[in-house]
C-alpha cells in the first residue's frame, strides 16, 4: 500500500504537533525525519508581540499556534480578545464558538475581557455618587502610602468619594482594596480606619489588604465578593485610573454598574479611549483573567477539538501544510 508522506503532517497537525517530512534519499526509498514545532514557542512569541503593541503580528502568531494546536484554549481566547482590537468580528466570533467547545468557562472569561475593555474604555469620569439598588458592593481602590504609613492626598480623595457613595447607598457593603504595607499599615487598613473615623459603620467594610497592583485588586476583590454572591459593583478610584481598573474588574466577571472618581485632573480624562488607545488596558485585562503570558515549552498540547465540524481542519491545517511544503517538505509517495 502506498501512502502520502504528507498525510503524516496533516494527522500530526490536527493532533497538536506539526511534523515536517524531510526526504532522505536512499536508492529507491524515501525516508522521513520528523521535526516537531512546539506550539508553546509560537504562543510565547505571539504574546511578546501583543505586549509590544504589535496586534497584527500577535494575531499572526496565534494563527500559527492554532494551526499546530487547534484545541489550545488560551490561544483561542487571545484570538477572540485581540481580534476585537483588530476590528475583526468574524474571527472573534469564530474563536469564541470554538472555545465554547473546548472550554466553556474560558469562553465566558474571554467574553468578559472583551466587554470589560469596551465598557472601561467608554467611561467618562465623574464625581457623582450613583443611585443603585440590589446586591451591589462599593469598591474603593487604594493608593500608595507614605513611608510612615500616612495616606497620600489622592488616597484621601478616594475614600472621601467612597464615603459619599456609602452615604448615598447606606445598605451596600464596602470593600477597600490595597496592600503594599508601609510601617506595618496596608492601604486597605488605612482606608478602613479613615472611613470608620468619618462616620461609616465598621460592619459594612471589608478590607482586602493583599493586593500590590490593580490586577490583584480585581482578582482578590472578585474572590471576596464571589463568596458573598455579589456580582455587581460601584467602582471608585481616580480619573487617571478608572478605565484600566474597570477593564480589569470586568475581566474577572464582575459587572460595573457605576463608577465614581475623585476630581483630580477630571477634565484631562473626559474623552473616552479610542480603539487605538485600548491596547494597554486590553493586555492587562488578559493578565487579570489569568490567561498565561507564556506556555511552558515541551509540554503536551490539548487534545483536538471535539467534533470540529466541516472547515476547521482545513482552516487551521491548510496554511500550515502550505508553509511546510514551501520550505521543502517531502510530498513523494513512499512504497
N, C-alpha and C positions, 0 to 999 in steps of 0.2 A: 504494500500500500504506500502511495506517495502522499506526503503531507507538506504543505507550505510552511517553510521555516517561520515566515512572518506571522503565522497563526499563533505561535507562542507569544509573540509580542502582544497581540490583542488580548489573549487569555490572561496574561500576567497583568496587563494594564487594568483590566476590569477587576482583578483580584486585589490590586493595591500596590503592585510594583512593576514598573515598566522594565522590560528586558530587551536590550538591543541585540539582534542576532548578527554576529560578525563572522564572515566567512573565513575559514581556514582551509585552503585547497589542498587535498591530499589525493592525487591522481583523479579518479572519477567521483570521489565522495566529497560532500560538503559537510563540514562540522560547524558547530556554533559555539561561541564563547559568550556567556551571559554577563551583562554589565547592568547592575541594578541602579535605578535612580531613586534616591531616598526622598520621599515626599517631605520629610521634615526640613531638609535643606531648602527645598523650594518654598515651603511655608515661611521659614525664617527669613529668607531673602525678601519675600513679599512684605512681611511685617516691617522690615527695615525701610522699605520703600514708603509704606504708609507713614512711618514715624518721621521720615524726611519731608513729607508733604507731596510725594510723587504718587498720586492716586492712580494714574494710568498705569504706571509701572507696577504698583502693588496689585492691581486687579489682574494684570497680565500674569504675574507670578502666582496668584491664586488660581487662575485658569489652568496653569501648568500643574499646580498641586492637585487639582481635581481631576486632571487627565490621568494622573498616576493613582490617585486615591479618591475615587468618586464619592466614598462614604465618609470622608473626613468632615465631621460636623463643624469643627471650628473654622475650617476653610469655607464651608458653605455659609456660615454665619457672617464671616468677614465679606464674602462676595455680596451678600444681601446688603449689609450695612454700608459698604463703600460704593456699591452701585447706586445707592441713594445719593451719595455725594456727587457721583458722576452723572446724575440725572438719567440713569438707565433703568427705567421701571420694569422693562421686560426681563432683564437679567436678575434684578432684585426679586421679583415675584417668583421667577423660576427657581431661584436658590432657596427661597423660603418654602416653596412647595416640597422640594426635595429634602430639605432639612426637616420638614414636618414628618417625613417618612423615617428618617434616620434617628432624630432626637427631638420629639415634640417640645420638650421643656426648653431646649436650646433655641428652637424656632421662636418660642414665645419671648425668650430673652432678646433675640435679635430684633424682633418687632418692638420690644420695649426700648432698646437702644435707639432705633430709628425714630420712633415717636418722641422719645425723650429729648433727643438732639433738636428735632424740628420745633418742639414746643419751647425748649430752652432758648433757642436762638431768637425766637419771636418775642421774648419778654421785653417789655418796656418798664424799667424800674419805677416804682412809686412808693411813697411812704404811708399810704393809707391802709389802716387795718381792714381785713376782709371779713365780710359777713358770711360765715359758713355754718353749716349745720351737719348733724350726723356724726359718724365715727371718724373723727378727724383729729390729728395731732398737730401742735405747733412745734416747729423745729427751728432752733436758733443755733447758728454756726459760730464757732469760736474764732479767735484772732490771737496772734502771738502775745504772750505776757512779757512784761519787763523782767529783768534779771532777778529782782526780788519778789516776783510773783504778782506785781501790780498790774492792773488792767490798763491797756492802751486806750487812748481816746476813742478809737474806732470800735473797740470791743464794747465800751460803754454805750456807744451809739447803737450797736446791735442789740444789746439787752434792753435798751430803752425802747427800741422798736418792738422787741419781744414782749415787754410789759404792756405796751399799748394794745398789741394783739390779744394778749391774755385778758385784758380788761374788756375788750370788745366781745370776746368769746369765753366767758367765765367758767364754762363747764369743760373746756377742752384740756387734755393733758399736754404737757410741755416737755420736750426733750432738748437739753442743752448739750451740744456735741463738740468736743475738742480735748485733746490730750496735751502732749508736749509740756510736761511739768517744768515749772521754774520755782526754785526754792521750795520744792515739795508740793506745789499747788498746780493742779491742772486747769486748763481753760474752763472746762466744764464745772469744776468746783468753784472757781471764781465767779462764773456766771450764775450758778445756783445761789451762792451766798448773796450776790447783788440783788437778784430778783426777790429773794425772801426778805431782804432788808428794805426793799422798796414795795412791799405790800402784796406780793404774790404768794399764795398758800404753798407751803413746802410740800404738801402731799400731792400737788399737781405736777411736780418737777421730777424728771428722771435725768440723772447725769450720766452721759456717755463720755468717759474720760480716757479712752484708749487711743483715739484717732490721732494720727500725725499728719493727715492730708485730707483733702476734700474727698478723694476716692474712699478712704477709710471712714470718713464721716458718713458717707452714704451707705456703705456696706454695713457698718456696725449699727447705725440707726435703723436700717431696714430689718436687721435681725431682731432688735428690741421690739419694734412695732409689729413685726410679723407674729411674735409670741403673744402679742396682745390682740391680734386680729384686726389691726388697723392698717389700712392701705392708702388712705388719703392724708395729705399733709399741707399745711401752710408753711412755706419756707422763708426764713428770714436771714438776710446777710447784707453785704454792701452791694451797691450798683455794679462795681467792677467785678464782682464775684458771682452774681446771681445766675447768669446764663450758664456758666460752666457748672455751678453747683446743681442747678435744676436738671441739666443733662445727666449728671452723674446719679442723682437721686432717681430720675426717671429710668435710668438703665437698670436699677435694682428691681424695677417693677412697681415702685411706689408711684402714686398719682399726685401730681402737684395741682391742688385745687385753688391755690392762691399764693402770691408772693408779696412780701413787704420788704423794703430796703431802707437803709439809712439815707440821709440826704447828701452824703458825701459825693461830690462831683456828679450829681444827678443828671445834669444836662449833657455831660460828656458821653453818657451811655444811653441816650434817649432813642437812638436809632437801632432797630433790630439788626442782627447779624445777617449779612448776605451769605449765600451758599458758599462762596469762595472763602469766607471767613470762618467757616464751621469745621475746618479740618482738625484744629486743635482740640475742640471740645468733643468731636466725634472719636478721635483717637483715645482720649482719656475715658470716655464713656465705655469703650470696648474693654479697657482695663478694669473699670468698675464692675462690668458684667462678668469679669473673670474669664474672658476669652484670652487664652495664653498668648503672651508676646512671642514666645518661642515654643517649638516642639523638640523633644529630645531625639537627636539623630540616632538611627539604628533601631528604634522601637517599632514593633509591628503596627501596621496601619489597620483601621477598622475593616470589618467585613464589607462586601459590596452592598449597594443599596438593595433593600428588599423589593422585589417585583418592580424593577425600574421603569418598565413600560417602554414603548417604542421611542426611538430617537435619542435616549440618554446615552447609550453606549456609543453611538455614532458621534454624538456631540462632543463627548469627552475624549474618546479614544482616537477618533479620526485625526484630529490635529496632531496628536502625539505620534501616530503612525507616520504621518507626513513628515514630521520632524526627524524621526528615526531613519526613514527612507532617504531623506535629503542628506543625512550625514553618512550614508554608505552602508546601512544595514542590509543584510542579505535577504533577497527575495527568491533565491533559487529554490527549486524543489529538491528535496532530498529523497534518495531512493528508499 
